[in-house]
Amino acid sequence: MIEPKTLKGFKDSLPSEEVYRKNLISNIEKTLSLYGYYPIDTPALEYKEILLGKGGDENDKQIFLFKDKGERDVGLRYDLTVPLARFVSQHFNQLTFPFKRYHIAKVWRGEKPQKGRFREFYQADFDIIGTNSLSSDVEIIFLVFDLIRNLGISDFSIKINDRKLMHDIFMALKIETFEKQILSILDKYYKVSEKEILHELESLINSKATIILELVQKARSYDFFDYLKEEFGINKSRLEEVFEFFHKMQLSNFIKLDLAITRGLDYYTGLVFETFINDGLELGSICSGGRYDNLTALFSDITLTGIGGSIGLDRLITYLTEKKPVDESFSNRCLIANFSEKDLPTYFDLAYELRKEGLTVEIYLEPARLKKQFQYAEQKKFRFLLLMGEEEISRHVYKLKDINSGEEQEYENIEKLCSYLKNPQKSTNL
């Protein structure tokens, strides 16, 4: 006998979790649609050359690569941004720019599994392609703010930085040769001790390591941009413009500067951000992204700028279900009890009429003792049990039992029954 088990880093989802996920995705899609984003889809499998070399050496190591049945080198997508770059290049003439899209799907990474992090997981991506405007940077950050707030989370921080600004700082310090390595080290700032960060930086840039860490600290003060002007001759940057906008919008409590936010992926070139729930910091960032001005150039002669973000749904679900336990019940779910096979036409006709009104209705699929059907209804968290035995059918009434209160009511017609199920309230027999 084969032992039923899943691979390490992969998991099944029970109905309760899937209901939660679908509701979460529906919430996210609603917000994205209000901002004018449209859905797309791409294959789970891409050619090896499409995936490799876009996110750095560490990312390449995490890609699931293999040969397909045609002996072609292929891999499972590790994010939804690289497939987007290929998609835009391939379908350029069919798209309208600026192109605003979202894509909610599974991705795969061969990383070490941990709390809220799996090797197969969902991402919800949203991007604007075809503009390098300040407003596009602002819209993406504002959209992240709305997305998280609309999920019922109020205590969170969106930490922003700019790789272009970091490049200017490195140029002023004459350490631009080590830019990629420095950004990679800073990306670990919240994962290891500051002493370890300092040691790694010192091995690269000697005493200037202290200056970099001092800048990380100074970025948390309101006079940071004045300091950059005075000490480094760096005048108004895009990051300063973005931060000033949110300061004017009185959102500085949510939008914070942080030079340690660099994003580990090589394709980012401008604004970058990560989002943290303040009482769930152990989960890491739940929504990250940034500007990538050169990504489509890898697939086409046409260079398009872009900016976007990505929500890690599984990580978010881990947090939300701990704070608010999964509830797969619906306020007006109704189970029609099955007393006899000869009355099946009555049950199905009734279910059809109720479903036409948008009500969630099931029929118990075999005649059984009422106690057994009641237990089934309780276990599946139905609110109501509809009892249509011989007496009710002969009297042309509908008997409804409220499973929560134990109260029973009779309705003389289906219109009154529907009205009550749509808006349950205390009433007398009708």
C-alpha positions in Angstrom: 0.0 0.0 0.0 1.3 3.4 -0.9 1.7 5.9 2.0 -0.3 9.0 1.3 2.1 12.0 1.8 3.1 15.3 0.3 6.5 16.5 -0.6 8.5 18.7 1.8 7.6 22.3 1.3 4.3 21.4 -0.4 0.9 21.2 1.2 -2.8 20.3 0.6 -5.5 22.8 1.3 -8.7 21.7 3.1 -12.0 23.2 2.0 -12.0 25.7 4.9 -8.6 27.1 3.9 -9.6 27.3 0.2 -12.8 29.1 1.1 -10.7 31.6 3.0 -8.2 31.9 0.1 -10.9 32.4 -2.5 -12.5 35.2 -0.4 -9.1 36.8 0.0 -8.4 36.7 -3.7 -11.9 38.1 -4.4 -11.2 41.0 -2.1 -7.8 41.7 -3.7 -9.3 41.4 -7.2 -12.1 43.9 -6.3 -9.5 46.5 -5.1 -7.3 46.0 -8.2 -10.3 46.4 -10.5 -11.2 49.7 -8.9 -7.7 50.9 -9.9 -8.2 49.8 -13.5 -6.0 46.7 -13.5 -6.9 43.8 -15.8 -6.2 40.0 -15.3 -3.8 38.0 -17.4 -2.4 34.4 -17.2 0.8 32.7 -18.3 2.0 29.1 -18.4 3.5 27.5 -15.2 6.3 26.2 -17.4 8.8 28.5 -19.2 11.9 27.8 -21.2 15.0 27.7 -19.1 16.6 30.7 -20.7 13.5 32.8 -20.0 13.9 32.2 -16.2 17.7 32.1 -15.6 19.8 35.2 -14.9 16.9 37.5 -14.1 16.9 37.4 -10.3 20.5 36.7 -9.4 22.5 33.6 -8.6 20.6 32.8 -5.4 17.3 32.8 -7.3 18.7 30.7 -10.1 19.5 28.0 -7.5 15.9 27.9 -6.4 14.3 27.3 -9.8 12.9 23.9 -10.5 14.6 22.9 -13.8 14.1 19.7 -15.8 13.7 18.4 -19.4 10.3 17.9 -20.8 9.2 15.0 -23.0 10.6 16.8 -26.0 14.0 17.0 -24.3 13.6 20.8 -24.0 15.2 22.6 -21.0 12.3 24.1 -19.1 11.5 25.3 -15.5 8.6 26.2 -13.2 8.2 30.0 -12.9 9.6 31.3 -9.6 7.7 34.6 -9.8 5.2 36.3 -12.0 7.4 39.3 -13.0 9.8 37.5 -15.4 6.9 35.8 -17.2 5.2 39.2 -17.5 8.3 40.7 -19.2 8.2 37.8 -21.7 4.4 38.2 -22.1 4.6 42.0 -22.8 7.4 41.5 -25.3 5.6 38.7 -27.1 2.2 40.5 -27.2 3.4 44.1 -27.5 1.2 44.9 -30.5 -1.9 43.6 -28.8 -1.6 45.7 -25.6 -2.4 49.3 -24.8 0.2 51.2 -22.8 0.6 52.1 -20.0 -0.5 48.5 -19.5 -1.9 47.8 -16.0 -2.3 44.1 -15.2 -2.7 41.7 -12.3 -2.0 38.0 -12.1 -2.9 35.7 -9.2 -1.3 32.2 -9.5 1.0 29.7 -8.1 4.8 29.9 -8.3 7.6 27.5 -7.2 10.9 28.0 -5.4 13.2 25.4 -4.0 13.9 27.4 -0.8 13.9 26.1 2.8 10.3 25.8 4.0 9.4 27.7 7.2 6.4 29.3 8.8 4.2 30.8 6.1 6.7 29.9 3.4 6.4 26.9 1.1 8.0 25.7 -2.1 4.7 26.0 -3.9 2.7 29.1 -3.1 0.4 31.7 -4.5 1.3 35.3 -5.5 -0.9 38.2 -6.3 1.0 40.5 -8.7 0.1 43.9 -10.0 2.1 46.0 -12.4 2.2 49.1 -14.6 4.2 48.8 -17.8 5.2 51.6 -20.1 5.7 54.7 -17.9 8.5 56.0 -15.7 6.2 58.7 -14.2 6.2 59.8 -10.5 2.5 59.1 -10.5 3.0 55.4 -11.4 5.4 55.0 -8.4 2.9 56.8 -6.2 0.0 54.7 -7.5 1.7 51.4 -6.7 2.5 52.4 -3.2 -1.0 53.8 -2.7 -2.5 50.6 -4.1 -0.5 48.5 -1.6 -1.8 50.7 1.2 -5.4 50.1 0.0 -5.0 46.4 -0.6 -3.6 45.7 2.9 -6.1 48.0 4.6 -9.0 46.5 2.7 -8.0 43.1 4.0 -8.8 44.3 7.5 -5.1 45.0 8.6 -4.6 48.4 10.1 -1.2 48.2 11.8 1.4 47.8 9.1 4.3 49.6 7.5 5.4 50.0 3.9 9.1 50.5 3.8 10.5 52.2 0.7 13.9 52.8 -0.8 15.3 53.6 -4.2 18.1 51.7 -5.9 18.9 54.7 -8.1 19.5 56.8 -4.9 21.6 54.0 -3.5 23.7 54.1 -6.7 24.2 57.8 -6.3 25.3 57.3 -2.7 27.8 54.6 -3.7 29.1 56.9 -6.5 29.7 59.7 -4.0 31.6 57.3 -1.8 33.5 55.8 -4.7 32.3 52.3 -3.9 30.0 51.8 -6.9 32.2 48.8 -8.0 30.7 46.8 -5.1 27.2 48.0 -5.5 25.6 44.6 -6.2 27.4 43.0 -3.2 26.5 45.8 -0.9 22.8 45.7 -1.8 22.9 41.9 -1.3 24.4 42.4 2.2 21.9 45.1 3.2 19.0 42.9 2.0 19.9 40.6 5.0 19.7 43.5 7.5 16.6 42.3 9.3 17.6 38.6 9.1 21.0 38.7 10.9 22.7 40.8 13.5 24.1 44.3 12.7 27.5 43.1 13.7 27.4 40.5 11.0 26.3 43.1 8.4 29.2 45.4 9.5 31.7 42.5 9.2 30.5 41.6 5.7 30.6 45.2 4.5 34.0 45.9 6.0 35.4 42.9 4.1 34.3 44.8 0.9 34.6 48.5 1.6 36.7 48.8 4.8 35.9 51.9 6.9 33.1 53.0 4.6 31.0 50.2 6.0 30.3 52.4 9.0 29.1 55.2 6.8 26.6 52.9 5.1 25.2 51.7 8.4 25.0 55.2 9.7 23.0 56.2 6.6 20.6 53.3 7.3 20.0 54.8 10.7 19.8 58.5 9.5 17.2 57.5 6.9 14.7 57.1 9.7 14.8 60.8 10.6 12.9 63.6 8.8 16.0 65.6 7.8 17.5 62.7 5.9 17.2 64.3 2.5 18.7 67.5 3.7 21.6 65.4 5.0 22.1 63.9 1.6 22.3 67.3 0.0 24.8 68.6 2.5 27.1 65.6 2.8 26.8 64.0 -0.7 25.6 66.7 -3.0 22.5 64.6 -3.9 19.7 66.9 -4.8 16.0 66.0 -5.0 15.6 62.3 -5.8 12.6 60.4 -6.9 12.4 58.8 -3.4 12.2 62.2 -1.8 9.3 63.1 -4.2 7.4 59.9 -3.3 8.0 60.4 0.4 6.9 64.0 0.3 3.7 63.0 -1.5 2.7 60.5 1.3 3.7 63.0 3.9 1.2 65.5 2.4 -1.4 62.7 2.3 -0.7 62.3 6.1 0.3 58.7 5.6 3.8 59.0 7.1 2.8 56.6 9.8 2.5 53.9 7.2 5.1 54.9 4.5 8.6 54.8 6.0 12.1 55.3 4.5 14.4 52.4 5.0 17.8 52.0 3.2 18.0 48.4 4.2 15.2 47.6 1.9 17.0 46.7 -1.4 15.1 43.6 -2.7 17.2 40.7 -3.5 16.3 40.4 -7.2 18.8 41.9 -9.7 16.2 43.4 -12.1 15.1 46.2 -9.8 16.5 49.6 -10.8 14.5 52.3 -8.9 11.9 52.5 -6.2 11.7 49.3 -4.1 9.4 48.5 -1.2 8.5 45.8 1.4 5.4 45.6 3.6 5.4 44.4 7.2 2.6 43.7 9.6 3.7 45.2 12.9 2.5 42.3 15.0 3.6 39.7 12.5 7.2 40.7 11.7 8.3 37.1 11.9 6.5 36.4 8.6 8.7 38.9 6.8 7.3 41.1 4.0 3.8 40.3 2.9 3.9 42.6 -0.1 7.1 43.6 -2.0 8.1 45.0 -5.3 9.7 47.9 -7.1 10.6 49.5 -10.4 12.4 47.5 -13.1 13.3 49.6 -16.1 15.3 47.2 -18.2 13.6 43.8 -17.8 11.7 43.7 -21.1 15.0 44.6 -23.0 16.1 41.0 -22.4 13.3 39.8 -24.7 12.8 42.6 -27.2 14.5 45.6 -28.8 11.7 47.7 -27.3 12.6 48.9 -23.8 9.7 49.4 -21.5 9.8 50.7 -18.0 7.7 49.1 -15.3 6.8 49.0 -11.6 4.8 46.5 -9.7 4.2 44.6 -6.5 3.5 41.1 -5.3 1.5 39.8 -2.3 2.5 36.5 -0.8 -1.0 35.0 -0.2 0.1 32.0 1.8 2.1 34.1 4.2 -0.8 36.5 4.5 -3.2 33.6 5.2 -0.9 32.3 7.9 -1.2 35.6 9.7 -4.9 36.2 9.1 -6.1 32.7 10.2 -4.1 33.0 13.4 -5.8 36.3 14.2 -9.2 35.3 12.9 -9.8 31.6 12.7 -11.1 30.2 9.4 -14.8 30.1 9.2 -16.3 28.2 6.2 -19.9 29.0 7.2 -22.3 31.2 5.3 -24.9 33.2 7.2 -27.8 31.8 5.0 -26.5 28.3 4.0 -29.4 25.8 3.9 -29.5 22.0 3.8 -32.6 20.3 2.5 -33.3 17.2 4.5 -33.8 14.0 2.5 -36.7 11.9 3.9 -37.5 9.8 0.8 -36.3 9.2 -2.7 -39.8 9.5 -4.1 -39.7 13.2 -3.0 -36.5 14.0 -4.8 -38.3 16.0 -7.5 -39.7 18.2 -4.8 -36.3 18.7 -3.1 -34.5 19.5 -6.4 -37.3 21.8 -7.6 -37.1 23.7 -4.3 -33.3 23.9 -4.4 -33.4 25.2 -7.9 -35.8 28.0 -7.0 -33.7 29.0 -3.9 -30.5 29.0 -5.9 -32.1 31.2 -8.6 -32.4 33.8 -5.7 -28.7 33.5 -5.0 -29.0 31.3 -1.9 -26.5 28.6 -1.1 -28.5 25.3 -0.9 -27.5 21.6 -0.6 -29.7 18.5 -0.7 -28.7 15.7 1.6 -27.9 13.0 -1.0 -29.5 9.9 0.5 -32.5 9.2 2.8 -31.3 8.9 6.4 -32.3 9.4 10.0 -32.9 13.0 10.7 -30.3 12.9 13.5 -27.6 11.9 11.0 -28.6 14.7 8.6 -28.6 17.2 11.5 -25.1 16.1 12.5 -24.0 16.6 8.9 -25.5 20.1 8.8 -23.7 21.0 12.1 -20.4 19.7 11.0 -20.5 21.6 7.7 -21.7 24.7 9.6 -25.1 25.1 7.9 -27.2 27.8 9.4 -30.6 26.3 8.4 -32.1 22.8 7.9 -35.2 22.8 5.6 -37.6 20.0 6.6 -39.9 18.8 3.8 -41.5 15.6 5.0 -44.8 14.0 3.9 -46.8 16.3 6.2 -45.1 19.5 5.1 -45.5 18.5 1.4 -49.2 17.6 1.8 -49.8 20.9 3.6 -47.8 23.0 1.1 -45.6 24.6 3.7 -41.9 25.0 4.2 -40.5 24.2 7.6 -37.2 25.8 8.4 -35.0 25.0 11.5 -32.4 27.4 12.7 -29.5 25.2 13.7 -28.0 27.9 15.9 -31.1 28.7 18.0 -33.1 25.5 17.5 -36.1 27.6 16.5 -38.5 26.2 13.8 -40.6 28.3 11.5 -43.1 27.5 8.8 -43.6 29.5 5.6 -46.7 29.3 3.5 -44.9 30.2 0.2 -41.4 30.1 -1.3 -41.3 33.9 -1.6 -41.6 34.4 2.1 -39.0 31.6 2.7 -36.6 33.3 0.3 -37.1 36.7 1.9 -36.2 35.3 5.3 -33.2 33.3 4.1 -31.8 36.4 2.5 -32.2 38.4 5.7 -32.5 36.1 8.7 -34.4 37.7 11.5 -36.5 36.7 14.5 -40.1 36.1 13.4 -43.2 34.1 14.2 -44.6 31.2 12.3 -46.1 32.3 9.0 
